[in-house]
Amino acid sequence: MSERLNKIREKSFYKLLFGRTALPVLTIVGIAVIYVLLMSLIDHRSFPFHIIIASAALIKTILITATTLKQLSKMIEICHSIKQLLWVFGAILFISIFSFATDYTCLSLFNNMAFEGVPVHSNSYLSSLYHFFYFSVITFSNVGYGDITPVSEVAKFVVMLEIFLSFFLIVFALANIKKIHLNE
């Protein structure tokens, strides 16, 4: 009976996890699609595209922060295993890192001087996305190897947003450790 109850809890937990993270994920995917469409349809050199990217990054940071505070703090209270807890924070981390990677990629495609150290052969969106995913992981973890560095003011602003979000999520995780009810 206890094992059956745990399976029911686990299924409802994952349904709840994906239900509550759907809005941020869809928003970030939507912003990435809009970035790609705008980059291909509009002469982005004459359009203030960098302001749109910085504004979208700020809105996204606020959205992820608010979602973390409101929705995921409730989910932490119902976590009953380390595996569930890792899923919660893994989802948050992936959403954050991937979304900033798309911001960096679009900034780089908008202005190839926004970042230094990006390989020259990164002409396509996917190739650039790969390099900026790496950069986003390094920035989020606060390691900062220095191989890719922001140069433009907008790029520095977006990097600061990611650093703020990484500190916030780490502090949030540590502050909520006492709320976790583990049944293992």
C-alpha positions in Angstrom: 0.0 0.0 0.0 2.8 2.4 0.9 4.6 1.7 -2.4 1.4 2.4 -4.4 0.9 5.6 -2.5 4.5 6.7 -3.3 3.9 6.0 -7.0 0.8 8.0 -7.0 2.6 10.8 -5.2 5.4 10.7 -7.7 3.1 10.8 -10.8 1.2 13.7 -9.4 4.4 15.5 -8.5 5.8 15.3 -12.1 2.4 16.4 -13.5 2.5 19.3 -11.1 6.1 20.1 -11.9 5.6 20.2 -15.6 2.3 22.0 -15.2 3.8 24.8 -13.1 6.9 25.2 -15.3 5.0 25.2 -18.5 4.4 29.0 -18.6 8.1 29.9 -18.2 9.2 27.3 -20.7 6.7 28.3 -23.3 7.5 32.0 -22.7 11.2 31.4 -23.2 10.6 29.2 -26.3 8.3 31.9 -27.6 10.8 34.6 -27.1 13.5 32.5 -28.8 11.2 32.0 -31.8 10.4 35.7 -31.9 14.1 36.5 -31.8 14.8 34.2 -34.7 11.9 35.6 -36.7 12.8 39.2 -36.0 16.4 38.5 -36.9 15.4 37.0 -40.2 12.6 39.4 -41.2 13.7 42.8 -40.0 16.9 44.7 -40.9 18.1 44.4 -37.3 21.1 46.7 -37.9 18.7 49.7 -38.2 16.1 48.5 -35.6 16.8 48.9 -31.8 16.9 45.1 -31.5 19.4 45.2 -28.6 16.8 47.1 -26.5 14.2 44.5 -27.3 16.7 41.7 -26.2 17.6 43.5 -23.0 13.9 44.2 -22.2 12.9 40.6 -22.8 15.8 39.4 -20.7 14.7 41.6 -17.8 11.1 40.4 -18.1 12.2 36.8 -18.3 14.4 37.3 -15.2 11.4 38.8 -13.3 9.2 35.9 -14.6 11.6 33.2 -13.5 12.1 34.9 -10.1 8.3 35.3 -9.5 7.6 31.7 -10.6 10.3 30.4 -8.3 9.0 32.3 -5.4 5.3 31.6 -5.9 5.0 28.2 -7.6 8.1 26.2 -6.8 8.3 27.1 -3.2 5.0 25.3 -2.9 6.4 22.3 -4.7 9.4 22.1 -2.5 7.0 21.6 0.4 5.6 18.5 -1.2 8.9 17.0 -2.4 9.2 13.6 -0.9 12.5 12.5 -2.4 15.9 13.8 -3.5 15.0 12.8 -7.0 12.0 15.1 -7.0 14.0 17.9 -5.6 16.6 17.5 -8.2 14.0 17.6 -10.9 12.6 20.9 -9.5 16.0 22.6 -9.4 17.2 21.0 -12.6 14.1 22.4 -14.5 14.7 25.8 -13.1 18.4 25.8 -14.0 17.9 24.5 -17.5 15.2 27.0 -18.2 17.4 29.8 -17.0 20.6 28.8 -18.7 18.9 28.0 -22.0 17.0 31.2 -22.1 20.1 33.3 -21.4 21.9 31.4 -24.1 19.3 32.5 -26.6 19.6 36.1 -25.5 23.4 36.0 -25.9 23.1 34.3 -29.3 20.7 37.0 -30.6 22.9 39.8 -29.2 25.9 38.3 -31.0 24.0 37.9 -34.2 22.7 41.5 -33.9 26.1 42.9 -33.1 29.1 40.6 -33.7 31.2 42.9 -31.5 28.9 42.4 -28.4 31.1 39.5 -27.3 34.8 38.7 -27.6 36.1 35.2 -27.9 33.2 33.6 -29.9 34.6 31.3 -32.5 34.6 32.8 -36.0 33.0 29.7 -37.5 29.8 30.4 -35.5 27.8 31.8 -38.3 24.6 29.8 -37.9 22.1 30.3 -35.1 22.5 26.8 -33.8 26.3 26.9 -33.8 26.2 30.2 -31.9 23.6 28.8 -29.6 25.9 26.0 -28.7 28.8 28.4 -27.8 26.5 30.7 -25.8 24.9 27.8 -24.0 28.5 27.0 -22.8 29.0 30.6 -21.9 25.7 30.7 -20.0 26.6 27.6 -18.0 29.9 29.1 -17.1 28.3 32.4 -16.2 25.5 30.8 -14.2 28.0 28.7 -12.2 30.1 31.9 -11.6 33.2 30.1 -12.9 33.9 32.6 -15.7 36.8 31.2 -17.7 37.1 34.4 -19.6 37.3 32.8 -23.1 34.0 34.5 -24.1 33.5 38.0 -22.6 30.7 40.6 -23.0 31.9 43.8 -24.5 28.8 45.9 -25.3 26.8 47.6 -22.6 23.7 45.5 -23.4 25.6 42.3 -23.3 27.0 43.2 -19.9 23.5 44.1 -18.7 22.1 40.7 -19.7 25.1 38.9 -18.1 24.4 40.8 -14.9 20.8 39.6 -15.0 22.0 36.0 -15.3 24.4 36.4 -12.4 21.6 38.0 -10.3 19.3 35.1 -11.2 22.0 32.5 -10.4 22.6 34.0 -6.9 18.9 34.3 -6.3 18.3 30.6 -7.2 21.1 29.4 -5.0 20.0 31.5 -2.1 16.4 30.3 -2.7 17.5 26.7 -2.7 19.5 27.0 0.5 16.8 29.0 2.3 14.2 26.3 1.5 16.2 23.2 2.6 14.4 23.1 5.9 11.0 22.9 4.1 11.8 19.6 2.3 10.0 16.5 3.7 12.0 13.5 2.5 10.6 10.0 2.8 13.7 8.0 1.9 
